[in-house]
Amino acid sequence: MAKRERKKLVEKHPVSEEPYNRIALHDYLHGKPRYRVEGDARYLCAKRAVAVAFEIHGGRCFYCDKVAKPQKLSQHWTRDHIWPVSDGGADILPNIVLACGTCNRSKAAKPLTQFDEARAITFASALLGQLRAK
């Protein structure tokens, strides 16, 4: 993957709704992307940026579309890795989504393609569109 494509991959989340659309790439520190969340002045890693964006802006479960008001993450609302860390998934912005506790526990360490094939196709298409955008 070319450097330009790698940068596009971490610039923004392929899901263009709340709260992901409130997260923007700010700069890099020691080669790792740092993000800013609208409404928060800190520089954050991808995992923390998703959590802070949810605390400020709320969002919906990536898997079942259940909507949540702004709140701190808990057993009821979590972050999930689309590609599980246990299978080599990274802590990069497009790999981290919000999930209600029920969906997160149901998905467990399964890849998205095994958990919800239709969602996987939709997400892959959005990610590919982001990489192809000029």
C-alpha positions as CSV (number, residue, x, y, z in Angstrom):
1,M,0.0,0.0,0.0
2,A,1.4,3.4,-1.0
3,K,2.1,6.0,1.6
4,R,-0.8,8.2,0.3
5,E,-3.2,5.3,0.6
6,R,-2.0,4.6,4.2
7,K,-2.5,8.2,5.1
8,K,-6.1,8.1,3.7
9,L,-6.7,5.0,5.7
10,V,-6.1,6.7,9.0
11,E,-7.4,10.2,8.1
12,K,-11.0,9.4,8.8
13,H,-13.4,6.6,9.6
14,P,-15.2,4.9,6.7
15,V,-18.5,5.2,8.6
16,S,-19.5,8.8,8.0
17,E,-22.1,9.2,10.8
18,E,-22.0,10.2,14.5
19,P,-19.6,10.0,16.2
20,Y,-17.0,8.9,13.7
21,N,-17.6,12.1,11.6
22,R,-16.4,14.1,14.6
23,I,-12.9,12.6,14.6
24,A,-10.2,14.1,12.4
25,L,-6.6,13.3,11.9
26,H,-4.5,16.1,13.5
27,D,-0.9,15.0,13.0
28,Y,1.6,12.2,13.7
29,L,3.7,11.6,16.7
30,H,6.6,9.1,16.4
31,G,4.9,7.8,13.2
32,K,1.5,7.1,14.9
33,P,-1.6,9.1,14.0
34,R,-3.1,11.5,16.6
35,Y,-6.7,12.6,16.3
36,R,-8.8,15.5,17.6
37,V,-12.5,15.1,18.4
38,E,-14.8,18.0,17.8
39,G,-15.6,19.4,21.3
40,D,-12.3,18.2,22.9
41,A,-8.9,19.9,22.8
42,R,-6.8,16.8,23.4
43,Y,-4.6,14.9,20.9
44,L,-5.8,11.2,21.1
45,C,-4.9,7.8,19.7
46,A,-7.6,6.1,17.6
47,K,-9.1,4.0,20.4
48,R,-9.3,6.9,22.8
49,A,-10.7,9.2,20.0
50,V,-13.6,6.8,19.4
51,A,-14.4,6.7,23.1
52,V,-14.2,10.4,23.6
53,A,-16.3,11.0,20.4
54,F,-19.0,8.7,21.8
55,E,-18.9,10.4,25.3
56,I,-19.5,13.8,23.6
57,H,-21.7,13.0,20.6
58,G,-23.3,9.6,21.2
59,G,-23.7,7.2,18.3
60,R,-25.2,3.9,17.3
61,C,-24.2,0.2,17.5
62,F,-22.2,-0.6,14.3
63,Y,-23.9,-4.1,14.2
64,C,-27.6,-3.6,15.3
65,D,-28.0,0.1,14.8
66,K,-29.2,0.7,18.4
67,V,-28.8,4.4,19.2
68,A,-27.2,5.8,22.3
69,K,-27.0,9.2,23.8
70,P,-23.6,10.6,24.8
71,Q,-22.1,8.5,27.6
72,K,-18.9,6.9,28.8
73,L,-18.1,3.4,27.6
74,S,-19.2,0.6,29.9
75,Q,-20.4,-3.0,29.7
76,H,-23.5,-1.6,27.8
77,W,-21.5,0.3,25.2
78,T,-18.0,-0.7,24.1
79,R,-15.5,-0.3,21.3
80,D,-15.0,-3.3,19.1
81,H,-12.3,-4.2,16.6
82,I,-13.8,-5.2,13.2
83,W,-10.7,-7.3,12.6
84,P,-10.0,-8.8,16.1
85,V,-6.7,-7.9,17.8
86,S,-6.3,-11.7,18.6
87,D,-6.2,-12.3,14.9
88,G,-3.8,-9.4,14.0
89,G,-6.2,-6.5,13.9
90,A,-4.7,-3.1,14.7
91,D,-5.7,-0.1,16.8
92,I,-6.3,2.1,13.7
93,L,-9.3,4.2,13.3
94,P,-11.1,2.2,10.6
95,N,-10.8,-1.0,12.6
96,I,-12.5,0.4,15.7
97,V,-16.3,0.7,15.9
98,L,-18.9,1.3,18.7
99,A,-21.0,-1.7,19.7
100,C,-23.7,-2.3,22.3
101,G,-22.6,-4.8,24.9
102,T,-24.9,-7.5,23.5
103,C,-23.5,-7.3,20.0
104,N,-19.9,-7.1,21.2
105,R,-20.3,-10.2,23.3
106,S,-22.1,-12.0,20.4
107,K,-19.3,-11.2,17.9
108,A,-16.6,-11.9,20.4
109,A,-13.3,-12.6,18.5
110,K,-15.0,-13.5,15.2
111,P,-14.0,-11.6,12.1
112,L,-16.8,-9.4,10.8
113,T,-17.3,-11.6,7.8
114,Q,-18.2,-14.5,10.1
115,F,-20.4,-12.4,12.4
116,D,-22.4,-10.4,9.8
117,E,-21.5,-10.9,6.1
118,A,-23.8,-8.2,4.8
119,R,-22.3,-5.6,7.2
120,A,-18.8,-6.7,6.2
121,I,-19.6,-6.1,2.5
122,T,-21.1,-2.6,3.3
123,F,-18.1,-1.7,5.4
124,A,-15.5,-3.0,2.9
125,S,-17.2,-1.0,0.2
126,A,-17.1,2.2,2.3
127,L,-13.4,1.6,3.1
128,L,-12.6,1.0,-0.5
129,G,-14.4,4.2,-1.5
130,Q,-12.4,6.1,1.0
131,L,-9.2,4.8,-0.4
132,R,-10.2,5.6,-3.9
133,A,-11.4,9.1,-3.2
134,K,-9.3,11.8,-4.8
